[in-house]
């Protein structure tokens, strides 16, 4: 009876370990580094972790600036852990998106995203306050 219970506990532990390993391998992450050597150029480094794409699909890296309506296909990227992709674009980039596509050579990005980082949606400018000049507060003595 003791051997059977020990075998059951061991099997349960192995199952839990396998589950933890598979969950850990499915983690996704993305970081973005942007360097602006000129006003109209951005050197981009993206570090990411992503599982294999769905069957028949590929991951495509997009560099974007939504306020200026720029998005550039930077090419297909591989799945894996601790991966790095580098590219340069001829605009001031604000974000990066990894989309799921049927082909790496698409000209417009799908709405199915695996990862995103940075400013990827247009920002709303802060309204300017218009009105009378505020009265200065007296200083405490």
Residue pairs with C-beta under 8 A, 6 or more apart in sequence:
25 51
25 81
26 51
27 49
28 48
28 49
28 50
28 51
28 114
28 115
29 48
29 49
29 115
30 46
30 47
30 48
30 49
30 50
30 96
30 98
30 115
30 116
30 117
31 46
31 47
31 48
31 117
32 44
32 45
32 46
32 95
32 96
32 117
32 118
33 44
33 45
33 46
33 47
34 42
34 43
34 44
34 93
34 94
34 118
35 42
35 43
35 44
36 42
36 43
36 92
37 43
39 92
40 90
40 91
40 92
41 88
41 89
41 90
41 91
42 63
42 88
42 89
42 91
42 92
42 93
43 86
43 87
43 88
44 63
44 74
44 86
44 87
44 88
44 89
44 93
44 96
45 84
45 85
45 86
46 61
46 84
46 85
46 86
46 96
46 117
47 82
47 83
47 84
48 77
48 83
48 84
48 85
48 98
48 115
49 80
49 81
49 82
49 83
50 59
50 77
50 79
50 80
50 83
50 98
50 114
50 115
51 79
52 79
53 59
53 79
53 100
53 114
54 100
56 102
57 100
57 101
57 102
58 76
58 100
58 101
58 102
58 103
58 104
59 76
59 77
59 78
59 79
59 98
59 99
59 100
59 101
59 114
60 73
60 74
60 75
60 76
60 77
60 98
60 99
60 100
60 101
60 104
60 106
60 109
61 73
61 74
61 75
61 76
61 77
61 85
61 87
61 96
61 97
61 98
62 71
62 72
62 73
62 74
62 96
62 97
62 98
62 99
62 109
63 70
63 71
63 72
63 74
63 87
63 89
63 93
63 95
63 96
64 70
64 71
64 72
64 93
64 94
64 95
64 96
64 97
64 118
64 120
65 71
65 91
65 92
65 93
65 94
65 95
65 119
66 94
66 95
66 119
66 120
66 121
66 122
66 123
67 94
67 119
67 122
67 123
68 91
68 92
70 89
70 91
70 93
71 108
71 109
72 89
72 91
73 104
73 105
73 106
73 107
73 109
74 85
74 87
74 89
75 85
75 87
75 104
76 104
77 83
77 85
77 98
93 118
94 118
94 119
94 120
95 116
95 117
95 118
95 119
95 120
96 115
96 116
96 117
96 118
96 120
97 109
97 113
97 115
97 116
97 117
97 120
98 113
98 114
98 115
98 116
99 109
99 110
99 112
99 113
99 114
100 110
100 112
100 113
100 114
101 109
101 110
